Amino acid sequence: MKEHTKKRLKQAGWLLFYLYIVLLSYFLFFSEHYGRGYVVEGYRYNLEFFKEIGRFVKYRERLGLESFIVNILGNVLAFAPFGFLLPMIHKRYRSFFKILFLSILFSLTVEVIQLFLKVGIFDVDDILLNTFGGLVGYIIFSICHAIYLRNAKVKRGK
């Protein structure tokens, strides 16, 4: 791949990453649809692993499909771009353990901000689901990158 093309891809990756952060911030801190338009009195938090996940699985029929999808799958899918875009924009992030650490750190930061701003709920289950999402994104990146490298090698061999 030409250097000019690589530079453009990297710029596009950074642009997508910034856009992702802005959109994620909106949905996590400001979206009225997800109950973020108001500040609640007192701190709301869950420090027990699998408590909320279990509740959403057990009562999924009562809580509704949208609530289940947003709280379980949404937390995973919302952080998948984080794990995909970071290794795309810089080689130093092409490590499973770096993405694991950065996903935990980023998710913890989001949860702490929610706690102090009293918007949303600090939830350790969200940290687990968000981290899993970051790793899913990284795995998808790794597969795509491996396919790209294999195709580039085949082209060079011709």
Backbone hydrogen bonds in HBPLUS format (Angstrom, degrees):
<---DONOR---> <-ACCEPTOR-->    atom                        ^
c    i                          cat <-CA-CA->   ^        H-A-AA   ^      H-
h    n   atom  resd res      DA  || num        DHA   H-A  angle D-A-AA Bond
n    s   type  num  typ     dist DA aas  dist angle  dist       angle   num
A0006-LYS N   A0002-LYS O   2.99 MM   4  6.34 157.1  2.04 151.5 158.5     1
A0007-LYS N   A0003-GLU O   2.88 MM   4  6.09 157.5  1.93 150.2 156.0     2
A0008-ARG N   A0004-HIS O   3.03 MM   4  6.29 157.8  2.08 145.6 151.3     3
A0009-LEU N   A0005-THR O   2.93 MM   4  6.17 157.7  1.98 149.8 155.7     4
A0010-LYS N   A0006-LYS O   2.96 MM   4  6.17 156.2  2.01 148.1 154.5     5
A0011-GLN N   A0007-LYS O   2.96 MM   4  6.21 157.2  2.01 148.5 154.8     6
A0012-ALA N   A0008-ARG O   2.87 MM   4  6.10 158.0  1.92 148.2 154.6     7
A0013-GLY N   A0009-LEU O   2.83 MM   4  6.04 150.0  1.92 143.2 152.0     8
A0014-TRP N   A0010-LYS O   2.95 MM   4  6.28 155.9  2.01 149.3 154.6     9
A0015-LEU N   A0011-GLN O   2.93 MM   4  6.18 161.5  1.96 150.6 155.9    10
A0016-LEU N   A0012-ALA O   2.88 MM   4  6.09 162.3  1.91 150.5 155.1    11
A0017-PHE N   A0013-GLY O   2.87 MM   4  6.06 152.0  1.95 144.3 152.8    12
A0018-TYR N   A0014-TRP O   2.91 MM   4  6.18 163.5  1.94 154.7 157.7    13
A0019-LEU N   A0015-LEU O   2.97 MM   4  6.15 164.2  1.99 150.9 155.8    14
A0020-TYR N   A0016-LEU O   2.81 MM   4  5.93 155.1  1.87 146.2 153.6    15
A0021-ILE N   A0017-PHE O   2.96 MM   4  6.24 158.0  2.01 150.2 155.2    16
A0022-VAL N   A0018-TYR O   3.00 MM   4  6.26 160.2  2.04 151.7 156.8    17
A0023-LEU N   A0019-LEU O   2.94 MM   4  6.16 169.7  1.95 155.2 157.9    18
A0024-LEU N   A0020-TYR O   2.83 MM   4  5.94 164.0  1.86 153.0 158.2    19
A0025-SER N   A0021-ILE O   2.90 MM   4  5.97 157.9  1.95 143.7 150.2    20
A0026-TYR N   A0022-VAL O   2.99 MM   4  6.26 155.1  2.06 147.0 153.8    21
A0027-PHE N   A0023-LEU O   3.06 MM   4  6.37 169.1  2.07 156.1 157.0    22
A0028-LEU N   A0024-LEU O   2.87 MM   4  5.99 152.8  1.94 151.3 159.6    23
A0029-PHE N   A0025-SER O   2.89 MM   4  5.76 150.1  1.98 148.4 154.4    24
A0030-PHE N   A0026-TYR O   2.81 MM   4  4.99 153.6  1.88 138.1 144.9    25
A0031-SER N   A0026-TYR O   2.92 MM   5  5.91 139.0  2.09 155.9 154.3    26
A0034-TYR N   A0031-SER O   3.25 MM   3  5.65 141.1  2.42 104.3 113.3    27
A0036-ARG N   A0031-SER O   2.97 MM   5  5.19 151.8  2.05 144.3 142.2    28
A0035-GLY N   A0032-GLU O   3.04 MM   3  4.97 156.7  2.09 113.8 111.6    29
A0040-VAL N   A0118-LYS O   3.35 MM  78  5.88 163.9  2.38 157.3 157.4    30
A0122-PHE N   A0044-ARG O   3.13 MM  78  6.47 156.0  2.19 153.2 147.0    31
A0046-ASN N   A0122-PHE O   2.69 MM  76  6.17 143.3  1.82 154.6 166.1    32
A0124-VAL N   A0046-ASN O   3.05 MM  78  6.25 160.6  2.09 155.6 160.6    33
A0051-LYS N   A0048-GLU O   3.29 MM   3  5.70 162.9  2.32 130.3 130.2    34
A0054-GLY N   A0050-PHE O   2.97 MM   4  5.65 156.3  2.02 127.8 135.3    35
A0055-ARG N   A0051-LYS O   2.98 MM   4  6.19 150.8  2.07 140.7 149.3    36
A0056-PHE N   A0052-GLU O   2.90 MM   4  6.10 161.8  1.93 152.5 156.1    37
A0057-VAL N   A0053-ILE O   2.96 MM   4  6.20 150.3  2.05 148.8 157.5    38
A0058-LYS N   A0054-GLY O   2.81 MM   4  5.88 170.2  1.82 152.2 155.7    39
A0059-TYR N   A0055-ARG O   2.92 MM   4  5.85 165.0  1.94 147.6 152.2    40
A0062-ARG N   A0059-TYR O   3.06 MM   3  5.33 117.4  2.47 104.8 119.6    41
A0063-LEU N   A0059-TYR O   2.83 MM   4  5.98 165.6  1.85 166.3 171.3    42
A0064-GLY N   A0060-ARG O   2.99 MM   4  5.73 137.2  2.17 132.1 141.6    43
A0068-PHE N   A0064-GLY O   3.12 MM   4  6.37 160.1  2.16 149.7 155.5    44
A0069-ILE N   A0065-LEU O   2.84 MM   4  6.05 170.3  1.85 159.1 161.5    45
A0070-VAL N   A0066-GLU O   2.86 MM   4  5.96 171.0  1.87 155.7 158.6    46
A0071-ASN N   A0067-SER O   3.03 MM   4  6.02 163.3  2.06 144.6 149.7    47
A0072-ILE N   A0068-PHE O   2.90 MM   4  5.86 154.9  1.97 151.3 157.6    48
A0074-GLY N   A0069-ILE O   2.66 MM   5  5.97 146.6  1.77 159.2 164.1    49
A0076-VAL N   A0073-LEU O   3.12 MM   3  5.15 120.3  2.50  95.9 110.8    50
A0077-LEU N   A0073-LEU O   2.78 MM   4  5.99 177.5  1.78 167.2 166.4    51
A0078-ALA N   A0074-GLY O   2.81 MM   4  5.67 150.2  1.90 143.2 151.2    52
A0079-PHE N   A0076-VAL O   3.25 MM   3  5.75 143.6  2.39 108.5 117.4    53
A0080-ALA N   A0077-LEU O   3.37 MM   3  5.16 149.7  2.47  94.9 103.4    54
A0082-PHE N   A0079-PHE O   3.16 MM   3  5.25 125.9  2.47  98.4 111.9    55
A0083-GLY N   A0079-PHE O   3.43 MM   4  6.88 155.6  2.50 150.2 154.4    56
A0084-PHE N   A0080-ALA O   3.02 MM   4  6.26 136.1  2.22 146.9 160.1    57
A0085-LEU N   A0081-PRO O   2.74 MM   4  5.69 173.6  1.75 154.7 156.7    58
A0086-LEU N   A0082-PHE O   3.29 MM   4  6.11 166.3  2.31 143.5 147.4    59
A0088-MET N   A0085-LEU O   3.03 MM   3  4.92 124.2  2.35  95.3 111.0    60
A0089-ILE N   A0085-LEU O   2.98 MM   4  6.22 146.4  2.09 157.7 165.0    61
A0090-HIS N   A0086-LEU O   3.19 MM   4  6.40 140.0  2.36 149.3 159.7    62
A0093-TYR N   A0090-HIS O   3.20 MM   3  5.96 165.4  2.22 119.4 123.8    63
A0094-ARG N   A0091-LYS O   3.00 MM   3  5.39 155.5  2.07 124.6 123.3    64
A0099-ILE N   A0095-SER O   3.02 MM   4  6.29 167.2  2.04 159.7 162.6    65
A0100-LEU N   A0096-PHE O   2.86 MM   4  6.06 152.1  1.93 144.8 153.8    66
A0101-PHE N   A0097-PHE O   2.93 MM   4  6.05 168.3  1.94 144.3 147.1    67
A0102-LEU N   A0098-LYS O   2.81 MM   4  5.97 169.9  1.82 153.5 156.9    68
A0103-SER N   A0099-ILE O   2.81 MM   4  5.75 152.4  1.88 144.4 151.8    69
A0104-ILE N   A0100-LEU O   3.04 MM   4  6.25 159.7  2.08 149.1 154.4    70
A0105-LEU N   A0101-PHE O   2.90 MM   4  6.12 166.9  1.91 153.1 157.2    71
A0106-PHE N   A0102-LEU O   2.81 MM   4  5.87 163.3  1.84 145.9 150.8    72
A0107-SER N   A0103-SER O   2.95 MM   4  5.95 165.1  1.97 145.2 150.0    73
A0108-LEU N   A0104-ILE O   2.84 MM   4  5.95 162.1  1.87 151.9 157.5    74
A0109-THR N   A0105-LEU O   2.93 MM   4  6.07 154.7  1.99 144.2 151.4    75
A0110-VAL N   A0106-PHE O   3.00 MM   4  6.30 158.2  2.05 149.0 154.3    76
A0111-GLU N   A0107-SER O   2.94 MM   4  6.21 163.8  1.96 153.6 157.8    77
A0112-VAL N   A0108-LEU O   2.89 MM   4  6.08 157.6  1.94 151.4 157.3    78
A0113-ILE N   A0109-THR O   2.96 MM   4  6.17 159.1  2.00 149.8 155.6    79
A0114-GLN N   A0110-VAL O   2.95 MM   4  6.23 158.6  2.00 149.6 155.6    80
A0115-LEU N   A0111-GLU O   2.94 MM   4  6.19 151.0  2.02 143.1 151.3    81
A0116-PHE N   A0112-VAL O   2.95 MM   4  6.24 166.9  1.97 156.8 158.3    82
A0117-LEU N   A0113-ILE O   2.84 MM   4  5.90 155.8  1.89 153.0 160.1    83
A0118-LYS N   A0114-GLN O   2.89 MM   4  5.60 113.9  2.33 131.9 146.0    84
A0119-VAL N   A0114-GLN O   3.03 MM   5  4.93 146.9  2.15 137.4 145.0    85
A0118-LYS N   A0115-LEU O   3.28 MM   3  5.04 144.5  2.41  91.9 102.1    86
A0126-ASP N   A0123-ASP O   3.05 MM   3  5.29 127.0  2.34 101.2 114.2    87
A0127-ILE N   A0123-ASP O   3.33 MM   4  6.81 149.0  2.43 143.2 151.3    88
A0128-LEU N   A0124-VAL O   3.09 MM   4  6.46 154.2  2.16 145.4 151.6    89
A0129-LEU N   A0125-ASP O   2.91 MM   4  6.18 169.2  1.92 154.5 156.9    90
A0130-ASN N   A0126-ASP O   2.74 MM   4  5.79 163.5  1.77 152.6 157.7    91
A0131-THR N   A0127-ILE O   2.95 MM   4  5.94 158.6  2.00 142.6 148.8    92
A0132-PHE N   A0128-LEU O   2.94 MM   4  6.15 159.2  1.98 149.2 155.2    93
A0133-GLY N   A0129-LEU O   2.92 MM   4  6.16 150.7  2.01 142.2 150.5    94
A0134-GLY N   A0130-ASN O   2.91 MM   4  6.28 153.6  1.98 149.6 156.2    95
A0135-LEU N   A0131-THR O   3.01 MM   4  6.33 152.6  2.09 148.3 155.6    96
A0136-VAL N   A0132-PHE O   2.86 MM   4  6.16 148.9  1.95 147.9 157.3    97
A0137-GLY N   A0133-GLY O   2.95 MM   4  6.23 161.7  1.98 152.9 157.0    98
A0138-TYR N   A0134-GLY O   3.00 MM   4  6.26 150.7  2.09 140.1 148.3    99
A0139-ILE N   A0135-LEU O   2.88 MM   4  6.12 157.0  1.93 148.9 154.6   100
A0140-ILE N   A0136-VAL O   2.98 MM   4  6.25 160.1  2.02 151.8 157.1   101
A0141-PHE N   A0137-GLY O   2.91 MM   4  6.17 157.7  1.96 146.7 153.3   102
A0142-SER N   A0138-TYR O   2.81 MM   4  6.06 162.4  1.84 151.5 156.4   103
A0143-ILE N   A0139-ILE O   2.98 MM   4  6.23 155.7  2.04 149.8 155.3   104
A0144-CYS N   A0140-ILE O   2.98 MM   4  6.21 169.4  1.99 153.2 156.2   105
A0145-HIS N   A0141-PHE O   2.74 MM   4  5.91 161.8  1.77 159.0 164.8   106
A0146-ALA N   A0142-SER O   2.93 MM   4  6.01 154.9  1.99 141.9 148.5   107
A0147-ILE N   A0143-ILE O   3.01 MM   4  6.27 157.8  2.06 150.6 156.4   108
A0148-TYR N   A0144-CYS O   2.92 MM   4  6.17 158.4  1.96 147.4 153.8   109
A0149-LEU N   A0145-HIS O   2.86 MM   4  6.12 164.2  1.88 152.4 156.2   110
A0150-ARG N   A0146-ALA O   2.93 MM   4  6.09 157.0  1.98 145.8 152.3   111
A0151-ASN N   A0147-ILE O   2.91 MM   4  6.13 162.7  1.94 151.8 156.4   112
A0152-ALA N   A0148-TYR O   2.85 MM   4  6.07 155.1  1.92 151.0 158.6   113
A0153-LYS N   A0149-LEU O   2.94 MM   4  6.07 150.8  2.02 143.5 151.1   114
A0154-VAL N   A0150-ARG O   3.00 MM   4  6.26 154.1  2.07 146.7 153.6   115
A0155-LYS N   A0151-ASN O   2.99 MM   4  6.22 157.5  2.04 146.9 152.6   116
A0156-ARG N   A0152-ALA O   3.01 MM   4  6.21 152.6  2.09 143.4 150.6   117
A0157-GLY N   A0153-LYS O   3.01 MM   4  6.17 141.3  2.17 140.1 150.6   118
A0158-LYS N   A0155-LYS O   3.34 MM   3  5.42 150.8  2.43  97.9 106.1   119
